[in-house]
Structures are given as structure tokens and as C-alpha cells.
Amino acid sequence: MHLIGQVIFGLIVGIIAKLLMPGRDPGEFIITILLGIAGSLLGTFLGRMLFGAGYQAGWIGSIIGAILLLAIYHAFAGNRAVV
């Protein structure tokens, strides 16, 4: 059940991050879930660097992590032409 919860949490976080971040974003359903899960991991990592070893990212930290991942994607993808 924990895995299903993580997937649902990742989907919600990924959708919120995509709504808050303007521009063309990667992916479909699976990419959105992966973006949210990776954002949660990134949010936890950054929180532990700032606040100590016991920090776990909640909704806000996860969304910030997912937005950072989208910003990195936009920086590297730039204005690629889709063929």
C-alpha cells in the first residue's frame, strides 16, 4: 500500500508543479508521476542539507523539488524543435 500511496502522491505533486511552472513540459502520465516522486526526493535531500538529518519533505518541499526539476529540464531542453 505504501507504493501505491507514493505513486498517488507523486502524481498530485507532479501535476501541481506542472501547473505552477510555465512553459512546455515533458511527458505524459508516467513522467508526471516520476517528476513528483523525484521532486519529493529532491525536496527531502535539500531539506536535510538545510535543516538536519531528520527532515522529510512534505507537500511544499515536494512541490518545490518538482519545480526545481522542471526548471532544470527547461534549462537543458531550451527551444528544441520537435520533429
N, C-alpha and C positions, 0 to 999 in steps of 0.2 A: 504494500500500500504506500510505502514511503516513496518509491519510484514514481508511482502514478501521481502522487502529490507534487513531486518535484517537476514533473512534466507539465502539469496544470499551472503551477506557479511560474515556470519558465515561459509558458505561452502567454500568460497575463502580463508578465514583466516585459516580454519582447514586444507585445502589442502596444503597451503604454509607451515604451521607448521609441517605437516607430512613429507613434502619433506626436510625440514631443519633439522629435528630431526632423527638421525639414529636409527635403531632397529625396532623390531616388535611392531606395534601399534594396539590399539583396533579398531575394528569396521569397519563399512561399511559407507554407505552414510549418514544415520541419525546420527551416532556417530560423523562423521566428522563435520557435521553442528553444533551439540551440543558443540563439542570441540571448534569450532571457536567462537560461541556466548559466551560460558563460559570464553574463553580466553579474549574476549573483555571486559567482566565484570571484570575479574581479573586485566587486564591492567588498566582499569579506576580506580579500587579500589587502586592499588599500586601507580598510578599517583597522586591520590588525597592525599595519605599519604605523598608523596614526594613534590608535587608542589602546594598543596592547594585545596580548595573545588571546584573551577571552572574547574578543569581539566577533559577532556574527552579523552579517548584513541582513537587515530586514527589507521591507518593501522599498524604502527610499534608497538605501545603499545598493540594492539590486538594480533599481531603475537607473541610478547614476552610473553604475558599472556598465549596463547595457548601452546607455547613451554614449559613454566613452568608447565602447567598441564600435558603435555606428560612426562616431567621429573619426576613428582610426580608419575604418573602411572607406569613408568619404575622402580622406586624405590620400589614401593609396589608390583608390579607384579613379578619382578625378573625373574627367569628362570622357570616359571611354565610349567609343561608338559601338553600339550593339549591332551585330551583323546577322 
